[in-house]
Amino acid sequence: MNIRFVSSLTADDEVRLAEGLLVALVTLLDKCTIAYTLKIEAGESYVAQHHHAPGEPSMIASAAQATVEPA
């Protein structure tokens, strides 16, 4: 599944929204018994990634530890 969201937000606002979406989606998806990778690109160079496999602990802390790397 791919989801694209295009907006007129500023780059800083996109990053703040991306961080909130990451936490919300991880909270929802970690409760499922599915393997997934979540990647959010925002602003000019913000990339956040999180992955989960069944059997891993379901913790919101994992969202705070998501990989953030320059694009």
PyMOL Python script that loads the backbone (N, CA, C, O; Angstrom):
from pymol import cmd

cmd.read_pdbstr("""\
ATOM      1  N   MET A   1       0.849  -1.162   0.000  1.00  0.00           N
ATOM      2  CA  MET A   1       0.000   0.000   0.000  1.00  0.00           C
ATOM      3  C   MET A   1       0.899   1.231   0.000  1.00  0.00           C
ATOM      4  O   MET A   1       1.826   1.319   0.806  1.00  0.00           O
ATOM      5  N   ASN A   2       0.644   2.158  -0.871  1.00  0.00           N
ATOM      6  CA  ASN A   2       1.337   3.444  -0.899  1.00  0.00           C
ATOM      7  C   ASN A   2       0.308   4.541  -0.719  1.00  0.00           C
ATOM      8  O   ASN A   2      -0.757   4.511  -1.337  1.00  0.00           O
ATOM      9  N   ILE A   3       0.620   5.502   0.119  1.00  0.00           N
ATOM     10  CA  ILE A   3      -0.267   6.648   0.338  1.00  0.00           C
ATOM     11  C   ILE A   3       0.548   7.904   0.082  1.00  0.00           C
ATOM     12  O   ILE A   3       1.637   8.059   0.636  1.00  0.00           O
ATOM     13  N   ARG A   4       0.042   8.791  -0.740  1.00  0.00           N
ATOM     14  CA  ARG A   4       0.700  10.068  -1.008  1.00  0.00           C
ATOM     15  C   ARG A   4      -0.191  11.191  -0.523  1.00  0.00           C
ATOM     16  O   ARG A   4      -1.396  11.198  -0.774  1.00  0.00           O
ATOM     17  N   PHE A   5       0.407  12.137   0.171  1.00  0.00           N
ATOM     18  CA  PHE A   5      -0.312  13.298   0.672  1.00  0.00           C
ATOM     19  C   PHE A   5       0.447  14.530   0.207  1.00  0.00           C
ATOM     20  O   PHE A   5       1.607  14.714   0.576  1.00  0.00           O
ATOM     21  N   VAL A   6      -0.180  15.366  -0.586  1.00  0.00           N
ATOM     22  CA  VAL A   6       0.435  16.583  -1.102  1.00  0.00           C
ATOM     23  C   VAL A   6      -0.318  17.753  -0.485  1.00  0.00           C
ATOM     24  O   VAL A   6      -1.549  17.762  -0.465  1.00  0.00           O
ATOM     25  N   SER A   7       0.420  18.740   0.019  1.00  0.00           N
ATOM     26  CA  SER A   7      -0.239  19.859   0.686  1.00  0.00           C
ATOM     27  C   SER A   7       0.526  21.157   0.444  1.00  0.00           C
ATOM     28  O   SER A   7       1.582  21.182  -0.189  1.00  0.00           O
ATOM     29  N   SER A   8      -0.040  22.207   0.961  1.00  0.00           N
ATOM     30  CA  SER A   8       0.620  23.511   0.882  1.00  0.00           C
ATOM     31  C   SER A   8       1.286  23.871   2.212  1.00  0.00           C
ATOM     32  O   SER A   8       1.563  25.043   2.469  1.00  0.00           O
ATOM     33  N   LEU A   9       1.543  22.869   3.056  1.00  0.00           N
ATOM     34  CA  LEU A   9       2.218  23.108   4.329  1.00  0.00           C
ATOM     35  C   LEU A   9       3.659  23.571   4.088  1.00  0.00           C
ATOM     36  O   LEU A   9       4.257  23.266   3.056  1.00  0.00           O
ATOM     37  N   THR A  10       4.193  24.302   5.043  1.00  0.00           N
ATOM     38  CA  THR A  10       5.608  24.659   4.967  1.00  0.00           C
ATOM     39  C   THR A  10       6.434  23.413   5.284  1.00  0.00           C
ATOM     40  O   THR A  10       5.907  22.442   5.826  1.00  0.00           O
ATOM     41  N   ALA A  11       7.706  23.434   4.953  1.00  0.00           N
ATOM     42  CA  ALA A  11       8.588  22.289   5.219  1.00  0.00           C
ATOM     43  C   ALA A  11       8.615  21.964   6.716  1.00  0.00           C
ATOM     44  O   ALA A  11       8.573  20.792   7.090  1.00  0.00           O
ATOM     45  N   ASP A  12       8.686  22.978   7.568  1.00  0.00           N
ATOM     46  CA  ASP A  12       8.700  22.746   9.023  1.00  0.00           C
ATOM     47  C   ASP A  12       7.395  22.129   9.499  1.00  0.00           C
ATOM     48  O   ASP A  12       7.401  21.232  10.342  1.00  0.00           O
ATOM     49  N   ASP A  13       6.270  22.606   8.962  1.00  0.00           N
ATOM     50  CA  ASP A  13       4.980  22.043   9.340  1.00  0.00           C
ATOM     51  C   ASP A  13       4.838  20.611   8.858  1.00  0.00           C
ATOM     52  O   ASP A  13       4.249  19.783   9.553  1.00  0.00           O
ATOM     53  N   GLU A  14       5.369  20.303   7.676  1.00  0.00           N
ATOM     54  CA  GLU A  14       5.340  18.930   7.173  1.00  0.00           C
ATOM     55  C   GLU A  14       6.091  17.990   8.112  1.00  0.00           C
ATOM     56  O   GLU A  14       5.628  16.881   8.376  1.00  0.00           O
ATOM     57  N   VAL A  15       7.231  18.419   8.611  1.00  0.00           N
ATOM     58  CA  VAL A  15       8.025  17.582   9.516  1.00  0.00           C
ATOM     59  C   VAL A  15       7.249  17.339  10.804  1.00  0.00           C
ATOM     60  O   VAL A  15       7.200  16.208  11.288  1.00  0.00           O
ATOM     61  N   ARG A  16       6.644  18.374  11.364  1.00  0.00           N
ATOM     62  CA  ARG A  16       5.856  18.200  12.596  1.00  0.00           C
ATOM     63  C   ARG A  16       4.689  17.247  12.362  1.00  0.00           C
ATOM     64  O   ARG A  16       4.408  16.392  13.201  1.00  0.00           O
ATOM     65  N   LEU A  17       4.015  17.387  11.238  1.00  0.00           N
ATOM     66  CA  LEU A  17       2.907  16.500  10.910  1.00  0.00           C
ATOM     67  C   LEU A  17       3.410  15.065  10.715  1.00  0.00           C
ATOM     68  O   LEU A  17       2.772  14.117  11.172  1.00  0.00           O
ATOM     69  N   ALA A  18       4.531  14.908  10.050  1.00  0.00           N
ATOM     70  CA  ALA A  18       5.101  13.581   9.814  1.00  0.00           C
ATOM     71  C   ALA A  18       5.440  12.881  11.130  1.00  0.00           C
ATOM     72  O   ALA A  18       5.190  11.685  11.279  1.00  0.00           O
ATOM     73  N   GLU A  19       6.002  13.617  12.074  1.00  0.00           N
ATOM     74  CA  GLU A  19       6.350  13.029  13.371  1.00  0.00           C
ATOM     75  C   GLU A  19       5.100  12.552  14.102  1.00  0.00           C
ATOM     76  O   GLU A  19       5.097  11.469  14.688  1.00  0.00           O
ATOM     77  N   GLY A  20       4.039  13.355  14.068  1.00  0.00           N
ATOM     78  CA  GLY A  20       2.783  12.966  14.707  1.00  0.00           C
ATOM     79  C   GLY A  20       2.140  11.768  14.021  1.00  0.00           C
ATOM     80  O   GLY A  20       1.619  10.871  14.684  1.00  0.00           O
ATOM     81  N   LEU A  21       2.177  11.758  12.691  1.00  0.00           N
ATOM     82  CA  LEU A  21       1.627  10.631  11.946  1.00  0.00           C
ATOM     83  C   LEU A  21       2.393   9.345  12.240  1.00  0.00           C
ATOM     84  O   LEU A  21       1.791   8.279  12.374  1.00  0.00           O
ATOM     85  N   LEU A  22       3.707   9.440  12.338  1.00  0.00           N
ATOM     86  CA  LEU A  22       4.520   8.262  12.636  1.00  0.00           C
ATOM     87  C   LEU A  22       4.103   7.651  13.962  1.00  0.00           C
ATOM     88  O   LEU A  22       3.884   6.443  14.046  1.00  0.00           O
ATOM     89  N   VAL A  23       3.992   8.467  14.991  1.00  0.00           N
ATOM     90  CA  VAL A  23       3.606   7.959  16.310  1.00  0.00           C
ATOM     91  C   VAL A  23       2.205   7.349  16.259  1.00  0.00           C
ATOM     92  O   VAL A  23       1.984   6.267  16.801  1.00  0.00           O
ATOM     93  N   ALA A  24       1.256   8.036  15.610  1.00  0.00           N
ATOM     94  CA  ALA A  24      -0.118   7.539  15.536  1.00  0.00           C
ATOM     95  C   ALA A  24      -0.203   6.224  14.766  1.00  0.00           C
ATOM     96  O   ALA A  24      -0.883   5.294  15.200  1.00  0.00           O
ATOM     97  N   LEU A  25       0.479   6.143  13.636  1.00  0.00           N
ATOM     98  CA  LEU A  25       0.425   4.926  12.820  1.00  0.00           C
ATOM     99  C   LEU A  25       1.122   3.757  13.502  1.00  0.00           C
ATOM    100  O   LEU A  25       0.646   2.624  13.428  1.00  0.00           O
ATOM    101  N   VAL A  26       2.241   4.019  14.162  1.00  0.00           N
ATOM    102  CA  VAL A  26       2.937   2.952  14.885  1.00  0.00           C
ATOM    103  C   VAL A  26       2.051   2.428  16.008  1.00  0.00           C
ATOM    104  O   VAL A  26       1.976   1.218  16.223  1.00  0.00           O
ATOM    105  N   THR A  27       1.387   3.314  16.718  1.00  0.00           N
ATOM    106  CA  THR A  27       0.489   2.898  17.793  1.00  0.00           C
ATOM    107  C   THR A  27      -0.606   1.985  17.258  1.00  0.00           C
ATOM    108  O   THR A  27      -0.937   0.981  17.888  1.00  0.00           O
ATOM    109  N   LEU A  28      -1.160   2.319  16.124  1.00  0.00           N
ATOM    110  CA  LEU A  28      -2.220   1.528  15.516  1.00  0.00           C
ATOM    111  C   LEU A  28      -1.694   0.213  14.930  1.00  0.00           C
ATOM    112  O   LEU A  28      -2.239  -0.856  15.207  1.00  0.00           O
ATOM    113  N   LEU A  29      -0.649   0.297  14.133  1.00  0.00           N
ATOM    114  CA  LEU A  29      -0.174  -0.872  13.388  1.00  0.00           C
ATOM    115  C   LEU A  29       0.560  -1.897  14.243  1.00  0.00           C
ATOM    116  O   LEU A  29       0.510  -3.089  13.942  1.00  0.00           O
ATOM    117  N   ASP A  30       1.245  -1.459  15.306  1.00  0.00           N
ATOM    118  CA  ASP A  30       1.972  -2.415  16.142  1.00  0.00           C
ATOM    119  C   ASP A  30       1.032  -3.376  16.868  1.00  0.00           C
ATOM    120  O   ASP A  30       1.473  -4.418  17.353  1.00  0.00           O
ATOM    121  N   LYS A  31      -0.240  -3.042  16.947  1.00  0.00           N
ATOM    122  CA  LYS A  31      -1.224  -3.928  17.581  1.00  0.00           C
ATOM    123  C   LYS A  31      -1.641  -5.053  16.638  1.00  0.00           C
ATOM    124  O   LYS A  31      -2.234  -6.040  17.073  1.00  0.00           O
ATOM    125  N   CYS A  32      -1.340  -4.910  15.373  1.00  0.00           N
ATOM    126  CA  CYS A  32      -1.703  -5.921  14.377  1.00  0.00           C
ATOM    127  C   CYS A  32      -0.612  -6.978  14.285  1.00  0.00           C
ATOM    128  O   CYS A  32       0.554  -6.712  14.578  1.00  0.00           O
ATOM    129  N   THR A  33      -0.998  -8.160  13.882  1.00  0.00           N
ATOM    130  CA  THR A  33      -0.029  -9.248  13.728  1.00  0.00           C
ATOM    131  C   THR A  33       0.447  -9.303  12.278  1.00  0.00           C
ATOM    132  O   THR A  33       0.349 -10.334  11.612  1.00  0.00           O
ATOM    133  N   ILE A  34       0.964  -8.169  11.807  1.00  0.00           N
ATOM    134  CA  ILE A  34       1.480  -8.072  10.440  1.00  0.00           C
ATOM    135  C   ILE A  34       2.895  -7.519  10.479  1.00  0.00           C
ATOM    136  O   ILE A  34       3.273  -6.803  11.406  1.00  0.00           O
ATOM    137  N   ALA A  35       3.658  -7.858   9.474  1.00  0.00           N
ATOM    138  CA  ALA A  35       4.972  -7.246   9.289  1.00  0.00           C
ATOM    139  C   ALA A  35       4.769  -6.040   8.379  1.00  0.00           C
ATOM    140  O   ALA A  35       4.017  -6.109   7.406  1.00  0.00           O
ATOM    141  N   TYR A  36       5.438  -4.940   8.696  1.00  0.00           N
ATOM    142  CA  TYR A  36       5.312  -3.750   7.851  1.00  0.00           C
ATOM    143  C   TYR A  36       6.531  -2.861   8.010  1.00  0.00           C
ATOM    144  O   TYR A  36       7.279  -2.961   8.982  1.00  0.00           O
ATOM    145  N   THR A  37       6.708  -2.000   7.040  1.00  0.00           N
ATOM    146  CA  THR A  37       7.692  -0.927   7.096  1.00  0.00           C
ATOM    147  C   THR A  37       6.952   0.354   6.771  1.00  0.00           C
ATOM    148  O   THR A  37       6.179   0.410   5.815  1.00  0.00           O
ATOM    149  N   LEU A  38       7.188   1.364   7.557  1.00  0.00           N
ATOM    150  CA  LEU A  38       6.554   2.657   7.365  1.00  0.00           C
ATOM    151  C   LEU A  38       7.653   3.669   7.066  1.00  0.00           C
ATOM    152  O   LEU A  38       8.628   3.771   7.811  1.00  0.00           O
ATOM    153  N   LYS A  39       7.499   4.412   5.984  1.00  0.00           N
ATOM    154  CA  LYS A  39       8.478   5.429   5.605  1.00  0.00           C
ATOM    155  C   LYS A  39       7.728   6.717   5.285  1.00  0.00           C
ATOM    156  O   LYS A  39       6.808   6.727   4.467  1.00  0.00           O
ATOM    157  N   ILE A  40       8.132   7.798   5.938  1.00  0.00           N
ATOM    158  CA  ILE A  40       7.503   9.098   5.711  1.00  0.00           C
ATOM    159  C   ILE A  40       8.595  10.077   5.284  1.00  0.00           C
ATOM    160  O   ILE A  40       9.586  10.261   5.991  1.00  0.00           O
ATOM    161  N   GLU A  41       8.406  10.693   4.137  1.00  0.00           N
ATOM    162  CA  GLU A  41       9.306  11.727   3.647  1.00  0.00           C
ATOM    163  C   GLU A  41       8.572  13.053   3.756  1.00  0.00           C
ATOM    164  O   GLU A  41       7.436  13.180   3.299  1.00  0.00           O
ATOM    165  N   ALA A  42       9.221  14.038   4.361  1.00  0.00           N
ATOM    166  CA  ALA A  42       8.576  15.335   4.551  1.00  0.00           C
ATOM    167  C   ALA A  42       9.610  16.440   4.449  1.00  0.00           C
ATOM    168  O   ALA A  42      10.815  16.201   4.529  1.00  0.00           O
ATOM    169  N   GLY A  43       9.112  17.653   4.271  1.00  0.00           N
ATOM    170  CA  GLY A  43      10.024  18.778   4.163  1.00  0.00           C
ATOM    171  C   GLY A  43      10.965  18.578   2.996  1.00  0.00           C
ATOM    172  O   GLY A  43      10.638  17.912   2.014  1.00  0.00           O
ATOM    173  N   GLU A  44      12.129  19.163   3.124  1.00  0.00           N
ATOM    174  CA  GLU A  44      13.095  19.059   2.035  1.00  0.00           C
ATOM    175  C   GLU A  44      14.044  17.880   2.204  1.00  0.00           C
ATOM    176  O   GLU A  44      14.589  17.376   1.221  1.00  0.00           O
ATOM    177  N   SER A  45      14.250  17.427   3.465  1.00  0.00           N
ATOM    178  CA  SER A  45      15.232  16.358   3.661  1.00  0.00           C
ATOM    179  C   SER A  45      14.920  15.475   4.860  1.00  0.00           C
ATOM    180  O   SER A  45      15.826  14.843   5.402  1.00  0.00           O
ATOM    181  N   TYR A  46      13.671  15.415   5.288  1.00  0.00           N
ATOM    182  CA  TYR A  46      13.295  14.612   6.456  1.00  0.00           C
ATOM    183  C   TYR A  46      12.748  13.267   6.008  1.00  0.00           C
ATOM    184  O   TYR A  46      11.833  13.199   5.186  1.00  0.00           O
ATOM    185  N   VAL A  47      13.312  12.201   6.552  1.00  0.00           N
ATOM    186  CA  VAL A  47      12.822  10.849   6.285  1.00  0.00           C
ATOM    187  C   VAL A  47      12.761  10.117   7.622  1.00  0.00           C
ATOM    188  O   VAL A  47      13.752  10.050   8.349  1.00  0.00           O
ATOM    189  N   ALA A  48      11.588   9.569   7.939  1.00  0.00           N
ATOM    190  CA  ALA A  48      11.432   8.766   9.156  1.00  0.00           C
ATOM    191  C   ALA A  48      10.978   7.385   8.732  1.00  0.00           C
ATOM    192  O   ALA A  48      10.121   7.250   7.859  1.00  0.00           O
ATOM    193  N   GLN A  49      11.551   6.354   9.348  1.00  0.00           N
ATOM    194  CA  GLN A  49      11.200   4.981   9.025  1.00  0.00           C
ATOM    195  C   GLN A  49      10.984   4.194  10.301  1.00  0.00           C
ATOM    196  O   GLN A  49      11.637   4.436  11.316  1.00  0.00           O
ATOM    197  N   HIS A  50      10.061   3.252  10.236  1.00  0.00           N
ATOM    198  CA  HIS A  50       9.815   2.345  11.356  1.00  0.00           C
ATOM    199  C   HIS A  50       9.429   1.005  10.752  1.00  0.00           C
ATOM    200  O   HIS A  50       8.726   0.960   9.743  1.00  0.00           O
ATOM    201  N   HIS A  51       9.877  -0.078  11.353  1.00  0.00           N
ATOM    202  CA  HIS A  51       9.480  -1.398  10.870  1.00  0.00           C
ATOM    203  C   HIS A  51       9.028  -2.229  12.055  1.00  0.00           C
ATOM    204  O   HIS A  51       9.423  -1.990  13.196  1.00  0.00           O
ATOM    205  N   HIS A  52       8.194  -3.208  11.758  1.00  0.00           N
ATOM    206  CA  HIS A  52       7.667  -4.077  12.799  1.00  0.00           C
ATOM    207  C   HIS A  52       7.445  -5.463  12.211  1.00  0.00           C
ATOM    208  O   HIS A  52       7.004  -5.599  11.069  1.00  0.00           O
ATOM    209  N   ALA A  53       7.747  -6.471  12.983  1.00  0.00           N
ATOM    210  CA  ALA A  53       7.479  -7.859  12.595  1.00  0.00           C
ATOM    211  C   ALA A  53       6.697  -8.513  13.723  1.00  0.00           C
ATOM    212  O   ALA A  53       6.915  -8.184  14.889  1.00  0.00           O
ATOM    213  N   PRO A  54       5.799  -9.423  13.408  1.00  0.00           N
ATOM    214  CA  PRO A  54       5.058 -10.111  14.457  1.00  0.00           C
ATOM    215  C   PRO A  54       6.015 -10.724  15.480  1.00  0.00           C
ATOM    216  O   PRO A  54       7.048 -11.294  15.128  1.00  0.00           O
ATOM    217  N   GLY A  55       5.649 -10.594  16.736  1.00  0.00           N
ATOM    218  CA  GLY A  55       6.499 -11.126  17.796  1.00  0.00           C
ATOM    219  C   GLY A  55       7.376 -10.072  18.433  1.00  0.00           C
ATOM    220  O   GLY A  55       7.872 -10.283  19.540  1.00  0.00           O
ATOM    221  N   GLU A  56       7.587  -8.937  17.770  1.00  0.00           N
ATOM    222  CA  GLU A  56       8.335  -7.846  18.392  1.00  0.00           C
ATOM    223  C   GLU A  56       7.441  -7.186  19.433  1.00  0.00           C
ATOM    224  O   GLU A  56       6.220  -7.187  19.279  1.00  0.00           O
ATOM    225  N   PRO A  57       8.020  -6.626  20.481  1.00  0.00           N
ATOM    226  CA  PRO A  57       7.189  -5.945  21.474  1.00  0.00           C
ATOM    227  C   PRO A  57       6.441  -4.770  20.848  1.00  0.00           C
ATOM    228  O   PRO A  57       6.984  -4.057  20.004  1.00  0.00           O
ATOM    229  N   SER A  58       5.212  -4.580  21.262  1.00  0.00           N
ATOM    230  CA  SER A  58       4.398  -3.475  20.759  1.00  0.00           C
ATOM    231  C   SER A  58       4.527  -2.317  21.729  1.00  0.00           C
ATOM    232  O   SER A  58       3.856  -2.287  22.760  1.00  0.00           O
ATOM    233  N   MET A  59       5.389  -1.363  21.402  1.00  0.00           N
ATOM    234  CA  MET A  59       5.666  -0.259  22.314  1.00  0.00           C
ATOM    235  C   MET A  59       5.699   1.037  21.531  1.00  0.00           C
ATOM    236  O   MET A  59       6.287   1.107  20.451  1.00  0.00           O
ATOM    237  N   ILE A  60       5.066   2.062  22.080  1.00  0.00           N
ATOM    238  CA  ILE A  60       5.095   3.375  21.440  1.00  0.00           C
ATOM    239  C   ILE A  60       6.518   3.940  21.459  1.00  0.00           C
ATOM    240  O   ILE A  60       6.857   4.783  20.629  1.00  0.00           O
ATOM    241  N   ALA A  61       7.339   3.490  22.382  1.00  0.00           N
ATOM    242  CA  ALA A  61       8.719   3.955  22.430  1.00  0.00           C
ATOM    243  C   ALA A  61       9.442   3.647  21.124  1.00  0.00           C
ATOM    244  O   ALA A  61      10.376   4.354  20.745  1.00  0.00           O
ATOM    245  N   SER A  62       9.013   2.598  20.440  1.00  0.00           N
ATOM    246  CA  SER A  62       9.682   2.248  19.188  1.00  0.00           C
ATOM    247  C   SER A  62       9.504   3.360  18.148  1.00  0.00           C
ATOM    248  O   SER A  62      10.354   3.528  17.273  1.00  0.00           O
ATOM    249  N   ALA A  63       8.421   4.109  18.236  1.00  0.00           N
ATOM    250  CA  ALA A  63       8.228   5.224  17.292  1.00  0.00           C
ATOM    251  C   ALA A  63       9.251   6.318  17.575  1.00  0.00           C
ATOM    252  O   ALA A  63       9.761   6.947  16.648  1.00  0.00           O
ATOM    253  N   ALA A  64       9.550   6.545  18.833  1.00  0.00           N
ATOM    254  CA  ALA A  64      10.534   7.565  19.170  1.00  0.00           C
ATOM    255  C   ALA A  64      11.924   7.154  18.708  1.00  0.00           C
ATOM    256  O   ALA A  64      12.798   8.003  18.532  1.00  0.00           O
ATOM    257  N   GLN A  65      12.132   5.865  18.513  1.00  0.00           N
ATOM    258  CA  GLN A  65      13.414   5.362  18.069  1.00  0.00           C
ATOM    259  C   GLN A  65      13.448   5.137  16.569  1.00  0.00           C
ATOM    260  O   GLN A  65      14.367   4.501  16.054  1.00  0.00           O
ATOM    261  N   ALA A  66      12.455   5.652  15.870  1.00  0.00           N
ATOM    262  CA  ALA A  66      12.405   5.476  14.419  1.00  0.00           C
ATOM    263  C   ALA A  66      13.636   6.097  13.780  1.00  0.00           C
ATOM    264  O   ALA A  66      14.180   7.083  14.277  1.00  0.00           O
ATOM    265  N   THR A  67      14.059   5.521  12.698  1.00  0.00           N
ATOM    266  CA  THR A  67      15.223   6.016  11.990  1.00  0.00           C
ATOM    267  C   THR A  67      14.868   7.313  11.275  1.00  0.00           C
ATOM    268  O   THR A  67      13.900   7.362  10.517  1.00  0.00           O
ATOM    269  N   VAL A  68      15.634   8.339  11.509  1.00  0.00           N
ATOM    270  CA  VAL A  68      15.459   9.606  10.807  1.00  0.00           C
ATOM    271  C   VAL A  68      16.758   9.882  10.091  1.00  0.00           C
ATOM    272  O   VAL A  68      17.818   9.954  10.712  1.00  0.00           O
ATOM    273  N   GLU A  69      16.677  10.038   8.776  1.00  0.00           N
ATOM    274  CA  GLU A  69      17.889  10.213   7.995  1.00  0.00           C
ATOM    275  C   GLU A  69      17.666  11.274   6.931  1.00  0.00           C
ATOM    276  O   GLU A  69      16.540  11.457   6.467  1.00  0.00           O
ATOM    277  N   PRO A  70      18.717  11.974   6.542  1.00  0.00           N
ATOM    278  CA  PRO A  70      18.557  12.975   5.469  1.00  0.00           C
ATOM    279  C   PRO A  70      18.211  12.287   4.155  1.00  0.00           C
ATOM    280  O   PRO A  70      18.682  11.189   3.861  1.00  0.00           O
ATOM    281  N   ALA A  71      17.385  12.957   3.382  1.00  0.00           N
ATOM    282  CA  ALA A  71      16.971  12.376   2.091  1.00  0.00           C
ATOM    283  C   ALA A  71      18.014  12.623   1.036  1.00  0.00           C
ATOM    284  O   ALA A  71      17.841  12.209  -0.110  1.00  0.00           O
TER     285      ALA A  71
END
""", "prot")
cmd.dss("prot")
cmd.show_as("cartoon", "prot")
cmd.util.cbc("prot")
cmd.orient("prot")
